[in-house]
Amino acid sequence: MYAVDINKQCLDYVNSKAKDEKINCITTAEGREDYRHDFDDGFFDLVIYADMFHGEEKTYNGLHRFVMIEEAKRTLKNGGILAVLPFHLSNFRDKDKKKCKYTYKKLIDEISGYGFKYVEKDLQGIHFEKVYSPYYQQKGGVTFDSLERGKLLVFEK
C-alpha cells in the first residue's frame, strides 16, 4: 500500500501511526506539485482519491483532477479500480477553468470520458475535514456521527 502526499508532515504522521500500530505494509511517497507520479504504467490494482478534487486548488486553478484522472488511468492495471470520494462539488471547475456546480452524475460522466467504466455501488465515505479545524476544536471537537458523508464513486479501468 502506498500513501502519497506533497505534504511531508502528512507522510511523517502516516509513518508514525503505522509504526505505533505495527503496520508494515505502507510505503509513503512524496507527491509532486504537478500531480504526476513516478510510478510505472500499470503499477496499481487500486487507486483511491478521497477528498482530493477541489475547485479552489491554487496549483492547477482547480484543474488538477484532470491530471489525477490521467495518472490513475496510466498507473492502474487493466481491470484495476479507481475509487473517488468527492466533496466540495459546488467548487469544481470545468476544463475552461469556469467554476460550476458539479453533481455526482456530471463527475461520473467526466471520469467515464477517460475510458473508465462506472460500477454502481452503494458505498459511502466520510469527510474528516472538520476534525482538523481549529474552529471545531475550540468548540470541543466533533463527533464521528456529525461528520459529513459522501458517495464513493467506483470505476473500473
C-alpha positions as CSV (number, residue, x, y, z in Angstrom):
1,M,0.0,0.0,0.0
2,Y,1.3,3.4,-0.9
3,A,0.4,6.7,0.7
4,V,1.3,9.7,-1.5
5,D,1.1,13.3,-0.4
6,I,3.0,16.5,-1.2
7,N,3.0,17.4,2.4
8,K,5.9,15.8,4.2
9,Q,4.2,16.3,7.6
10,C,1.3,14.1,6.5
11,L,3.7,11.4,5.4
12,D,5.6,11.6,8.7
13,Y,2.3,11.2,10.5
14,V,1.3,8.2,8.5
15,N,4.7,6.6,9.1
16,S,4.5,7.3,12.8
17,K,0.9,5.9,13.1
18,A,1.9,2.8,11.1
19,K,4.9,2.2,13.4
20,D,2.8,2.7,16.5
21,E,0.2,0.2,15.2
22,K,2.9,-2.2,13.9
23,I,1.6,-1.9,10.3
24,N,4.4,-2.8,7.9
25,C,2.6,-2.7,4.5
26,I,2.5,1.0,4.0
27,T,5.1,2.8,1.9
28,T,5.0,6.6,1.8
29,A,6.0,8.5,-1.3
30,E,6.3,12.3,-1.6
31,G,4.0,13.5,-4.4
32,R,4.9,16.1,-7.0
33,E,3.2,19.5,-7.3
34,D,2.2,18.8,-10.8
35,Y,0.1,15.8,-9.6
36,R,2.1,13.3,-11.7
37,H,3.7,10.2,-10.2
38,D,6.9,8.4,-10.7
39,F,5.1,5.0,-10.6
40,D,5.3,2.7,-13.6
41,D,2.4,2.3,-16.0
42,G,0.0,-0.4,-14.8
43,F,1.6,-0.5,-11.3
44,F,-1.6,-0.4,-9.1
45,D,-4.6,-2.6,-8.6
46,L,-6.5,0.2,-6.8
47,V,-6.2,4.0,-6.7
48,I,-8.3,5.9,-4.1
49,Y,-8.8,9.7,-4.3
50,A,-10.5,10.6,-1.1
51,D,-11.4,14.3,-0.9
52,M,-8.7,15.1,-3.4
53,F,-10.6,17.1,-6.0
54,H,-11.1,20.7,-5.0
55,G,-12.2,23.6,-7.1
56,E,-10.0,26.2,-5.5
57,E,-6.7,24.5,-5.8
58,K,-4.0,27.1,-6.5
59,T,-1.5,24.9,-8.3
60,Y,-3.7,24.0,-11.2
61,N,-6.5,26.5,-10.9
62,G,-8.9,23.7,-9.8
63,L,-7.9,21.6,-12.8
64,H,-5.6,19.1,-11.1
65,R,-8.3,16.4,-11.0
66,F,-7.9,16.0,-14.8
67,V,-4.2,15.3,-14.3
68,M,-5.0,12.9,-11.4
69,I,-7.6,11.0,-13.5
70,E,-5.0,10.7,-16.3
71,E,-2.4,9.4,-13.8
72,A,-4.9,6.9,-12.4
73,K,-5.6,5.7,-15.9
74,R,-1.8,5.4,-16.6
75,T,-0.8,3.7,-13.3
76,L,-3.8,1.3,-12.9
77,K,-3.6,-2.2,-14.3
78,N,-6.2,-3.2,-16.8
79,G,-9.3,-4.2,-14.7
80,G,-7.9,-2.0,-11.8
81,I,-10.2,0.1,-9.7
82,L,-10.4,3.9,-9.3
83,A,-12.4,4.9,-6.2
84,V,-13.2,8.6,-5.9
85,L,-14.7,10.2,-2.8
86,P,-15.6,13.8,-3.9
87,F,-16.6,16.6,-1.7
88,H,-17.0,20.4,-2.4
89,L,-18.7,19.7,-5.7
90,S,-20.0,23.2,-5.8
91,N,-16.4,24.5,-6.1
92,F,-15.4,22.4,-9.1
93,R,-14.2,24.0,-12.3
94,D,-14.6,22.7,-15.9
95,K,-11.7,22.4,-18.3
96,D,-12.2,26.1,-19.3
97,K,-11.5,26.9,-15.6
98,K,-15.0,28.1,-15.1
99,K,-16.4,27.4,-11.7
100,C,-19.6,25.4,-12.0
101,K,-21.7,23.2,-9.7
102,Y,-20.9,19.5,-10.3
103,T,-23.2,16.6,-9.5
104,Y,-22.2,13.0,-9.0
105,K,-23.6,12.3,-12.4
106,K,-21.6,15.0,-14.1
107,L,-18.4,13.8,-12.4
108,I,-19.2,10.1,-13.3
109,D,-19.7,11.2,-16.9
110,E,-16.4,13.1,-16.9
111,I,-14.3,10.3,-15.4
112,S,-16.1,7.8,-17.8
113,G,-14.9,10.0,-20.7
114,Y,-11.3,8.9,-19.8
115,G,-12.3,5.3,-20.6
116,F,-13.3,4.2,-17.1
117,K,-16.4,2.1,-16.6
118,Y,-18.6,3.3,-13.7
119,V,-19.6,0.5,-11.3
120,E,-22.7,1.2,-9.4
121,K,-22.0,0.6,-5.7
122,D,-23.9,1.8,-2.6
123,L,-20.7,2.9,-0.7
124,Q,-20.1,6.0,1.4
125,G,-17.1,7.7,2.7
126,I,-16.5,10.2,5.5
127,H,-15.2,13.7,5.2
128,F,-12.8,14.3,8.1
129,E,-12.1,17.9,7.3
130,K,-13.9,19.2,10.5
131,V,-11.7,17.0,12.7
132,Y,-8.7,19.2,12.0
133,S,-10.5,22.6,12.0
134,P,-9.3,25.0,14.8
135,Y,-12.9,26.4,14.8
136,Y,-14.4,23.0,15.7
137,Q,-11.6,22.1,18.0
138,Q,-12.3,25.3,20.0
139,K,-15.9,24.3,20.2
140,G,-14.9,21.0,21.8
141,G,-14.3,19.0,18.6
142,V,-16.7,16.9,16.6
143,T,-18.3,13.6,17.0
144,F,-17.9,10.8,14.4
145,D,-21.7,10.9,13.7
146,S,-21.5,14.7,12.9
147,L,-19.0,14.2,10.1
148,E,-20.2,14.7,6.5
149,R,-20.8,11.6,4.4
150,G,-20.5,11.3,0.7
151,K,-20.9,8.8,-2.1
152,L,-17.9,6.8,-3.1
153,L,-17.7,6.5,-6.9
154,V,-16.2,3.3,-8.2
155,F,-14.7,2.8,-11.7
156,E,-13.0,0.0,-13.5
157,K,-10.2,0.6,-16.0
